[in-house]
């Protein structure tokens, strides 16, 4: 929908307020006098400027420590890391929210016009979706990477809400993937994958410019949706333990050494193979909490990540315990 004249005027006022506040160092009171509005109205305009991406705030650390850790991760794993400072005593949920907020603010730097972004639903991407900054793009698309249905829910409400937020934030077309997260029979999956309607989505996934995902972990304090949402039976969980599984990305499981192709449950998973994700030019992983450290190491061994947004204490633990 095209912006109304009122919307355009409001955005123009937000731009003027941001210019006066961030560039010309005027106080909110002085801006209010200049624009003939109240101080609270100035505050709302500045909030709009930040949420609409008119203002892009960057914070550089005055000390060497964060850059040293980021360089060490780059040297060891070939991954560009972005550290998010979070106090040690922060709850697991608040830690995830802080990292997700940072990822949402940064995503506009990675995703632009004429691009396709794949989204793996889950606790992490759901948190990111709640903090997205609006950015207008053209000829871009968002595609769901894995199905969300199981034997007691279609999963459509959960996954579609996540994708809807991304679609609205970037003004892009959203392609859903309405299939089960895991099939009961690999042959059923193979048959559906031959259907033209499904093949179209699989082809779209293969031409992604960027993939956004968290790392699923059975060990995490904030449970991964695939484990907490009833997607796995007791027999499935037992098999994962027997196979030495440390995590998953888009419901595709892997071991500590990054191997995944001979894991039986992956034959039933609707997620793209790890080779599909690995062929994506930019693979943005968002992760919080040291309980996911073992899963992160497996994902790094599988070469699934090019960019990592992570809380600083988990990043330090990664370097200390390679």
Buried (B, 14 or more C-beta within 10 A) or exposed (E): EEEEEEEEEBBEBBBBBBBBBBEEEBEBEBBBEBBEBEBEBBBBBBEBBBBBBBBEEEEEEEEEEBEEBBEBBEEEBEBBBBBBEBEEEBEBBEBBBBBBBBBBBBBBEBBBEEBBBBBBBBBBBBBBBEBBBBBEBEEBBBBBBBBBBBEEEBBEEBBBEBBBBBBEBBBBEBBBBBBBBBBEEBEEBEEBBEEEEBEEBEEBBBEBBBBBBBBBBBBBBBBBBBBEBEBBEEEBEEBBEEBEBBBBBBBBBBBBEBBBEEBEBBBBBBBBBBEBBBBBEBBBBBBBBBBBBBBBBBBBBBBBBBBBBBBBBBBBBBBEEE
